Amino acid sequence: MRNHLREAVEEMRQHYIQKLLDANVRNDLDKDPSSFTLSELENIVKFYRL
């Protein structure tokens, strides 16, 4: 049985990571975007108003 919540969280993480990469924010991040939690990514996206 698939875990739908886990899949949804991972899908949102990938969405935020892609937004950051598209906006070339990766240079401002100290670490690999895939190592951030969903909440951290959401806060970064909000900070940059993406």
N, CA, C and O atoms as a CHARMM CRD file, in Angstrom:
* protein
*
  200
    1    1 MET  N      0.83700  -1.18200   0.00000 PROA 1      0.00000
    2    1 MET  CA     0.00000   0.00000   0.00000 PROA 1      0.00000
    3    1 MET  C      0.88500   1.25000   0.00000 PROA 1      0.00000
    4    1 MET  O      1.84000   1.35100   0.77000 PROA 1      0.00000
    5    2 ARG  N      0.55300   2.18000  -0.86300 PROA 2      0.00000
    6    2 ARG  CA     1.33300   3.40400  -0.96600 PROA 2      0.00000
    7    2 ARG  C      0.94100   4.37600   0.14600 PROA 2      0.00000
    8    2 ARG  O     -0.20100   4.40200   0.60500 PROA 2      0.00000
    9    3 ASN  N      1.90400   5.15700   0.55500 PROA 3      0.00000
   10    3 ASN  CA     1.65800   6.16500   1.57200 PROA 3      0.00000
   11    3 ASN  C      1.40500   7.48800   0.85100 PROA 3      0.00000
   12    3 ASN  O      2.34500   8.15100   0.41300 PROA 3      0.00000
   13    4 HSD  N      0.14300   7.86600   0.73100 PROA 4      0.00000
   14    4 HSD  CA    -0.23900   9.05100  -0.03600 PROA 4      0.00000
   15    4 HSD  C      0.28700  10.34400   0.58300 PROA 4      0.00000
   16    4 HSD  O      0.66300  11.26400  -0.14400 PROA 4      0.00000
   17    5 LEU  N      0.32000  10.42800   1.89400 PROA 5      0.00000
   18    5 LEU  CA     0.82500  11.63100   2.55100 PROA 5      0.00000
   19    5 LEU  C      2.30500  11.82200   2.24600 PROA 5      0.00000
   20    5 LEU  O      2.74500  12.92800   1.93300 PROA 5      0.00000
   21    6 ARG  N      3.06500  10.74300   2.33900 PROA 6      0.00000
   22    6 ARG  CA     4.50000  10.82500   2.04600 PROA 6      0.00000
   23    6 ARG  C      4.73500  11.24900   0.59800 PROA 6      0.00000
   24    6 ARG  O      5.61400  12.06500   0.32300 PROA 6      0.00000
   25    7 GLU  N      3.95800  10.69900  -0.31500 PROA 7      0.00000
   26    7 GLU  CA     4.07600  11.06800  -1.72600 PROA 7      0.00000
   27    7 GLU  C      3.72800  12.54100  -1.94400 PROA 7      0.00000
   28    7 GLU  O      4.39300  13.22800  -2.72000 PROA 7      0.00000
   29    8 ALA  N      2.70000  13.02000  -1.27000 PROA 8      0.00000
   30    8 ALA  CA     2.28700  14.42000  -1.41000 PROA 8      0.00000
   31    8 ALA  C      3.36000  15.36000  -0.87100 PROA 8      0.00000
   32    8 ALA  O      3.64300  16.39400  -1.47700 PROA 8      0.00000
   33    9 VAL  N      3.95200  15.00800   0.25500 PROA 9      0.00000
   34    9 VAL  CA     5.01800  15.82900   0.82900 PROA 9      0.00000
   35    9 VAL  C      6.20900  15.87200  -0.12100 PROA 9      0.00000
   36    9 VAL  O      6.77200  16.94100  -0.36000 PROA 9      0.00000
   37   10 GLU  N      6.59200  14.73500  -0.65700 PROA 10     0.00000
   38   10 GLU  CA     7.72600  14.69800  -1.58400 PROA 10     0.00000
   39   10 GLU  C      7.41800  15.48200  -2.86300 PROA 10     0.00000
   40   10 GLU  O      8.29800  16.14700  -3.41000 PROA 10     0.00000
   41   11 GLU  N      6.19800  15.40700  -3.32900 PROA 11     0.00000
   42   11 GLU  CA     5.80700  16.16500  -4.51900 PROA 11     0.00000
   43   11 GLU  C      5.90600  17.66800  -4.25600 PROA 11     0.00000
   44   11 GLU  O      6.37300  18.41600  -5.11500 PROA 11     0.00000
   45   12 MET  N      5.47400  18.11000  -3.08600 PROA 12     0.00000
   46   12 MET  CA     5.58300  19.53300  -2.73600 PROA 12     0.00000
   47   12 MET  C      7.04100  19.95200  -2.59100 PROA 12     0.00000
   48   12 MET  O      7.41900  21.04300  -3.01900 PROA 12     0.00000
   49   13 ARG  N      7.86300  19.09200  -1.98900 PROA 13     0.00000
   50   13 ARG  CA     9.28900  19.40400  -1.86300 PROA 13     0.00000
   51   13 ARG  C      9.90100  19.61000  -3.23900 PROA 13     0.00000
   52   13 ARG  O     10.63200  20.57500  -3.46100 PROA 13     0.00000
   53   14 GLN  N      9.60400  18.70500  -4.16000 PROA 14     0.00000
   54   14 GLN  CA    10.14600  18.81500  -5.51400 PROA 14     0.00000
   55   14 GLN  C      9.64400  20.07900  -6.21200 PROA 14     0.00000
   56   14 GLN  O     10.38400  20.71500  -6.96200 PROA 14     0.00000
   57   15 HSD  N      8.39700  20.43400  -5.96400 PROA 15     0.00000
   58   15 HSD  CA     7.82500  21.65800  -6.54200 PROA 15     0.00000
   59   15 HSD  C      8.60500  22.88500  -6.05900 PROA 15     0.00000
   60   15 HSD  O      8.98000  23.73600  -6.86500 PROA 15     0.00000
   61   16 TYR  N      8.84800  22.98000  -4.75100 PROA 16     0.00000
   62   16 TYR  CA     9.58400  24.11900  -4.19800 PROA 16     0.00000
   63   16 TYR  C     11.03300  24.12700  -4.66300 PROA 16     0.00000
   64   16 TYR  O     11.58000  25.18800  -4.96700 PROA 16     0.00000
   65   17 ILE  N     11.65600  22.96500  -4.72200 PROA 17     0.00000
   66   17 ILE  CA    13.03900  22.88300  -5.20600 PROA 17     0.00000
   67   17 ILE  C     13.11500  23.38600  -6.63900 PROA 17     0.00000
   68   17 ILE  O     14.02900  24.13300  -6.98800 PROA 17     0.00000
   69   18 GLN  N     12.16400  22.98300  -7.46700 PROA 18     0.00000
   70   18 GLN  CA    12.16600  23.42300  -8.86100 PROA 18     0.00000
   71   18 GLN  C     11.97800  24.93100  -8.96300 PROA 18     0.00000
   72   18 GLN  O     12.61500  25.57700  -9.79500 PROA 18     0.00000
   73   19 LYS  N     11.11300  25.49800  -8.13100 PROA 19     0.00000
   74   19 LYS  CA    10.91700  26.95900  -8.11400 PROA 19     0.00000
   75   19 LYS  C     12.22200  27.66600  -7.76500 PROA 19     0.00000
   76   19 LYS  O     12.56700  28.67500  -8.38000 PROA 19     0.00000
   77   20 LEU  N     12.94000  27.14600  -6.79200 PROA 20     0.00000
   78   20 LEU  CA    14.20900  27.75100  -6.39700 PROA 20     0.00000
   79   20 LEU  C     15.24700  27.63500  -7.50000 PROA 20     0.00000
   80   20 LEU  O     15.98200  28.58600  -7.77000 PROA 20     0.00000
   81   21 LEU  N     15.30900  26.48300  -8.13100 PROA 21     0.00000
   82   21 LEU  CA    16.27000  26.29000  -9.21900 PROA 21     0.00000
   83   21 LEU  C     15.92500  27.18000 -10.41400 PROA 21     0.00000
   84   21 LEU  O     16.81700  27.76400 -11.02800 PROA 21     0.00000
   85   22 ASP  N     14.64900  27.28400 -10.74100 PROA 22     0.00000
   86   22 ASP  CA    14.21900  28.13300 -11.85800 PROA 22     0.00000
   87   22 ASP  C     14.55500  29.60300 -11.61000 PROA 22     0.00000
   88   22 ASP  O     14.83000  30.34800 -12.55100 PROA 22     0.00000
   89   23 ALA  N     14.53300  30.01600 -10.34700 PROA 23     0.00000
   90   23 ALA  CA    14.82300  31.40300  -9.99500 PROA 23     0.00000
   91   23 ALA  C     16.31000  31.62000  -9.70500 PROA 23     0.00000
   92   23 ALA  O     16.70700  32.70700  -9.28500 PROA 23     0.00000
   93   24 ASN  N     17.12900  30.59500  -9.92500 PROA 24     0.00000
   94   24 ASN  CA    18.57100  30.65700  -9.68000 PROA 24     0.00000
   95   24 ASN  C     18.91000  31.03600  -8.24600 PROA 24     0.00000
   96   24 ASN  O     19.88000  31.75500  -8.00600 PROA 24     0.00000
   97   25 VAL  N     18.12800  30.56400  -7.30400 PROA 25     0.00000
   98   25 VAL  CA    18.37400  30.83100  -5.89000 PROA 25     0.00000
   99   25 VAL  C     19.40700  29.86600  -5.34300 PROA 25     0.00000
  100   25 VAL  O     19.91600  30.07900  -4.24200 PROA 25     0.00000
  101   26 ARG  N     19.72300  28.83800  -6.06000 PROA 26     0.00000
  102   26 ARG  CA    20.62800  27.79200  -5.56900 PROA 26     0.00000
  103   26 ARG  C     21.96100  28.35300  -5.08900 PROA 26     0.00000
  104   26 ARG  O     22.55500  27.79100  -4.16900 PROA 26     0.00000
  105   27 ASN  N     22.44700  29.43500  -5.67500 PROA 27     0.00000
  106   27 ASN  CA    23.72300  30.01300  -5.26500 PROA 27     0.00000
  107   27 ASN  C     23.64400  30.63000  -3.87700 PROA 27     0.00000
  108   27 ASN  O     24.67100  30.77300  -3.21300 PROA 27     0.00000
  109   28 ASP  N     22.45400  30.99800  -3.42400 PROA 28     0.00000
  110   28 ASP  CA    22.28600  31.61200  -2.11600 PROA 28     0.00000
  111   28 ASP  C     22.09100  30.58300  -1.00400 PROA 28     0.00000
  112   28 ASP  O     22.08700  30.93700   0.17500 PROA 28     0.00000
  113   29 LEU  N     21.93200  29.33700  -1.36800 PROA 29     0.00000
  114   29 LEU  CA    21.70700  28.29100  -0.37200 PROA 29     0.00000
  115   29 LEU  C     23.03200  27.68400   0.04700 PROA 29     0.00000
  116   29 LEU  O     23.91700  27.46600  -0.78000 PROA 29     0.00000
  117   30 ASP  N     23.16200  27.41600   1.32900 PROA 30     0.00000
  118   30 ASP  CA    24.41100  26.85400   1.84500 PROA 30     0.00000
  119   30 ASP  C     24.55500  25.36700   1.56600 PROA 30     0.00000
  120   30 ASP  O     25.66400  24.83400   1.54400 PROA 30     0.00000
  121   31 LYS  N     23.42000  24.70100   1.35100 PROA 31     0.00000
  122   31 LYS  CA    23.47400  23.25900   1.14500 PROA 31     0.00000
  123   31 LYS  C     22.54900  22.85800   0.01000 PROA 31     0.00000
  124   31 LYS  O     21.80300  23.67600  -0.52700 PROA 31     0.00000
  125   32 ASP  N     22.61300  21.60700  -0.33600 PROA 32     0.00000
  126   32 ASP  CA    21.80800  21.06600  -1.41700 PROA 32     0.00000
  127   32 ASP  C     20.32000  21.22900  -1.09200 PROA 32     0.00000
  128   32 ASP  O     19.89000  20.83800  -0.00700 PROA 32     0.00000
  129   33 PRO  N     19.52500  21.79700  -2.00500 PROA 33     0.00000
  130   33 PRO  CA    18.10200  22.01200  -1.72500 PROA 33     0.00000
  131   33 PRO  C     17.34400  20.73700  -1.35300 PROA 33     0.00000
  132   33 PRO  O     16.35600  20.79700  -0.62200 PROA 33     0.00000
  133   34 SER  N     17.79500  19.59700  -1.84600 PROA 34     0.00000
  134   34 SER  CA    17.08100  18.36200  -1.53100 PROA 34     0.00000
  135   34 SER  C     17.25600  17.93400  -0.07200 PROA 34     0.00000
  136   34 SER  O     16.55500  17.03600   0.39500 PROA 34     0.00000
  137   35 SER  N     18.18000  18.56500   0.64500 PROA 35     0.00000
  138   35 SER  CA    18.37700  18.22600   2.05300 PROA 35     0.00000
  139   35 SER  C     17.49100  19.04700   2.98600 PROA 35     0.00000
  140   35 SER  O     17.45600  18.78600   4.18800 PROA 35     0.00000
  141   36 PHE  N     16.77400  20.03600   2.44900 PROA 36     0.00000
  142   36 PHE  CA    15.87700  20.85300   3.25500 PROA 36     0.00000
  143   36 PHE  C     14.55100  20.13700   3.48900 PROA 36     0.00000
  144   36 PHE  O     14.11100  19.33400   2.66500 PROA 36     0.00000
  145   37 THR  N     13.92600  20.43500   4.61200 PROA 37     0.00000
  146   37 THR  CA    12.59200  19.90900   4.87600 PROA 37     0.00000
  147   37 THR  C     11.57100  20.70300   4.06300 PROA 37     0.00000
  148   37 THR  O     11.88800  21.75800   3.51400 PROA 37     0.00000
  149   38 LEU  N     10.36700  20.19800   3.99200 PROA 38     0.00000
  150   38 LEU  CA     9.30600  20.89800   3.28000 PROA 38     0.00000
  151   38 LEU  C      9.08100  22.27500   3.89500 PROA 38     0.00000
  152   38 LEU  O      8.92700  23.25300   3.16300 PROA 38     0.00000
  153   39 SER  N      9.05900  22.37100   5.19700 PROA 39     0.00000
  154   39 SER  CA     8.85100  23.65900   5.86700 PROA 39     0.00000
  155   39 SER  C      9.97500  24.64300   5.55200 PROA 39     0.00000
  156   39 SER  O      9.71900  25.82300   5.31200 PROA 39     0.00000
  157   40 GLU  N     11.20100  24.16700   5.55400 PROA 40     0.00000
  158   40 GLU  CA    12.33700  25.03100   5.23200 PROA 40     0.00000
  159   40 GLU  C     12.23300  25.54600   3.79900 PROA 40     0.00000
  160   40 GLU  O     12.44100  26.73100   3.53900 PROA 40     0.00000
  161   41 LEU  N     11.91100  24.64900   2.88000 PROA 41     0.00000
  162   41 LEU  CA    11.77200  25.05700   1.48200 PROA 41     0.00000
  163   41 LEU  C     10.65400  26.07000   1.32000 PROA 41     0.00000
  164   41 LEU  O     10.80300  27.05700   0.60000 PROA 41     0.00000
  165   42 GLU  N      9.53700  25.82800   1.98900 PROA 42     0.00000
  166   42 GLU  CA     8.40600  26.75700   1.91200 PROA 42     0.00000
  167   42 GLU  C      8.81700  28.13600   2.42700 PROA 42     0.00000
  168   42 GLU  O      8.45700  29.15000   1.82800 PROA 42     0.00000
  169   43 ASN  N      9.55600  28.18400   3.51700 PROA 43     0.00000
  170   43 ASN  CA    10.01100  29.46500   4.06100 PROA 43     0.00000
  171   43 ASN  C     10.98400  30.18500   3.12100 PROA 43     0.00000
  172   43 ASN  O     10.92500  31.40700   2.98600 PROA 43     0.00000
  173   44 ILE  N     11.86200  29.44400   2.48300 PROA 44     0.00000
  174   44 ILE  CA    12.80300  30.04700   1.52800 PROA 44     0.00000
  175   44 ILE  C     12.04700  30.62100   0.34300 PROA 44     0.00000
  176   44 ILE  O     12.33000  31.73500  -0.09700 PROA 44     0.00000
  177   45 VAL  N     11.08100  29.86500  -0.17700 PROA 45     0.00000
  178   45 VAL  CA    10.28500  30.33300  -1.31200 PROA 45     0.00000
  179   45 VAL  C      9.52400  31.59300  -0.92400 PROA 45     0.00000
  180   45 VAL  O      9.45700  32.54200  -1.70500 PROA 45     0.00000
  181   46 LYS  N      8.95900  31.60800   0.26100 PROA 46     0.00000
  182   46 LYS  CA     8.22400  32.79800   0.72700 PROA 46     0.00000
  183   46 LYS  C      9.17900  33.98800   0.89900 PROA 46     0.00000
  184   46 LYS  O      8.82600  35.12000   0.56700 PROA 46     0.00000
  185   47 PHE  N     10.38500  33.73200   1.41600 PROA 47     0.00000
  186   47 PHE  CA    11.36600  34.78700   1.60500 PROA 47     0.00000
  187   47 PHE  C     11.70800  35.46300   0.27800 PROA 47     0.00000
  188   47 PHE  O     11.79500  36.68800   0.20200 PROA 47     0.00000
  189   48 TYR  N     11.89800  34.66300  -0.75300 PROA 48     0.00000
  190   48 TYR  CA    12.23400  35.19600  -2.07500 PROA 48     0.00000
  191   48 TYR  C     10.99900  35.61100  -2.88200 PROA 48     0.00000
  192   48 TYR  O     11.11100  36.10600  -4.00400 PROA 48     0.00000
  193   49 ARG  N      9.83400  35.40000  -2.29400 PROA 49     0.00000
  194   49 ARG  CA     8.56600  35.76300  -2.92000 PROA 49     0.00000
  195   49 ARG  C      8.41500  35.15000  -4.31600 PROA 49     0.00000
  196   49 ARG  O      8.11700  35.84100  -5.29100 PROA 49     0.00000
  197   50 LEU  N      8.62600  33.85700  -4.37800 PROA 50     0.00000
  198   50 LEU  CA     8.53100  33.14100  -5.64400 PROA 50     0.00000
  199   50 LEU  C      7.15300  32.54400  -5.81700 PROA 50     0.00000
  200   50 LEU  O      6.88300  31.89900  -6.83000 PROA 50     0.00000
